[in-house]
């Protein structure tokens, strides 16, 4: 089975292109966020996953809950997702849309995973280096994961910079078995 992000990406790209064409990126961001909140509701989740519910009923119920918050194009996206049984990937579509929007605005998200807590000065220095490397503004989130043993791992979009001890050991193990 394909990864959820692989399935969600074409929907996000289509929504992004339409939003950009209509100069309505903020509006689409708002609509997708609202639809995702509706889809994430526990009662709606149960309804979406209920095999007894036919797609036409699900579509009608979802659009009724969303009401006027979605324009015609966003409603069409929901209809397509329901038709193909993909309403549950709406959060991933929204996330991919937001990534595309951030890239267009010249902002990239970086995930910095460290083995131990790193200082604000070190984070600022690292963000500065990443901004130089990628030529865009970087917003970073830092997490601590002792399982990487030592060093750091940085994820910026599709780029992974693994300078962790665990990553180096995995590379060494692969090299020895190859």
N, C-alpha and C positions, 0 to 999 in steps of 0.2 A: 504494500500500500504506500502511496506517495505521502511524503511529509505534509503536514497541514499547511505549513508556510508556502510550499510549492503550489498547493491547490489555491490558496488565498491570494497569492501574488497577482495573477492575471485580473482578478476582480478589482483589486486595489489599484492596479495600473489603469484599468479602464475608467474607474471612478475618478482617479487623479487627473487623467487626460481630459475628461469631460468637465471637471471642476475648474481646471486651469483654462480651458477654452472659454468657459462661461465667466471667468474671473470671479469664481465663488469658492476658493479654497477654504476660507474660514467657515463659510456656510456648510460646506460638505463635511468639514471636520466636526462641526457641531451636530449635524444630522447623523453621521456615523457613530459618534460618541453616544448620542441618545439611543439609537437603535441597538447599540451594543449593550447599553445599560438595561434596556428592555429584555434583550435576549439573555442577559445574565441573571435576571430575576429568577429566584428559585421556582416559583409557580410556572413561569413561562418555560423554564428549562424542562420541567416535568411534562408540560404540554407538548413541547417540541419533540421530546424523546418518546412520547407515547405512541406505540405502533398502531393503535386503533384510530388515531386522528388522521384524517385524509388531508392531503396537501392544500386543497381548496379551503378547508375550514381553518387550517393553521395560518394560511396566508391572510384570510379575512380577519381572523382574531388578532394577528400581529399588527396588521395595518390599522385596525380599529384602535388598538392600544396606542400606537404611535400618533394617530390623529393627524393634525395639521403640521406636526413637527417635521415631516418628511415631504419634500417636493415630489413632483411626478417622476423625475429620474431616479430618485432614491427609492421611491415605491417600486419602480420597475426592477431595481437591483434586488430588493427584498423578494419580489415575485420570482425572479430567476433563481435566487438562492433556495427558496422553498421548493420550487419545481424540481431542482436537482438534488434536494435533500442536503443542502449545504448551509443552512441557516446557523448551524452550530459553529461554523468557522468565522462568523461575523467579527468576533474580537480580533482574530488574526488579520482579517481584511482591514479593520480599522488601524491596527498597529502598523501594517505595511503602508497604508495610506499616509499615516503620520510621518513615517520614515521618508517617504517620497517628498512630502511637503517640507520637511526639515532640510533635506538635501537641496531642494530648490531654493530655499531661503538661505542656504549656505551654512547650515548648522548640522553637525553630526553628533550622534550620541556615542559615547565611549563607555564601556564597562571595564573597570579596572578591578581585577581580582588579585588580592595580595594574600600572602601566607600569614602576615602579621599586620597590625594597624600601621598605616603610614601617615606621616605628618601632613598638614595642610600645605606646607611649603613644598614638600615632595610631590604632592598632587598637582599643585600649581605649575611646578617645573615640568612635570610629565605632560600636562595638558598643553603647555606652551610648545613642547616638542612635537606633540601630535598635531597641533594646529599648523606648525611649520611643514610637517610631513604631508598632511592632507590638503593644506591650503584653504581650510575652512575653520569656522568657529566650532569648538568642541565643548559639549556639555558632558561632564563625567559623573558617573556614579561609582562609588568605591564599595566593594564588599570584601570581607575577610573570609578566607577559606583555608584552614590549616591543612587540608588534604593535599594542597599543591606543594607541601613540604617547605619550600622556600622560593623566593623570587616573586615575580608577578606575571599575570596573564592579562592581555588587553584585547578587547573585542570592539572593533569599530566597523559597523556594517557587516560586510562579508570578510573583512580582514581580521585575522587572529595573529597576534604577536605573543608567542608563548615563551617567556623567559623564566618559566618555573622549573624547579628541580624535578618535579613529577614529569613534566613535558620532556625534559632532557633525558630522563631515565627511559621514558617510553621510546624516544627516538633511538637511543642506544640499543634497547632491546630489539627494536625493529631492524636496525643495522646488523646486529649480530645474527638474527634469524634469516636475513635475506641472502 
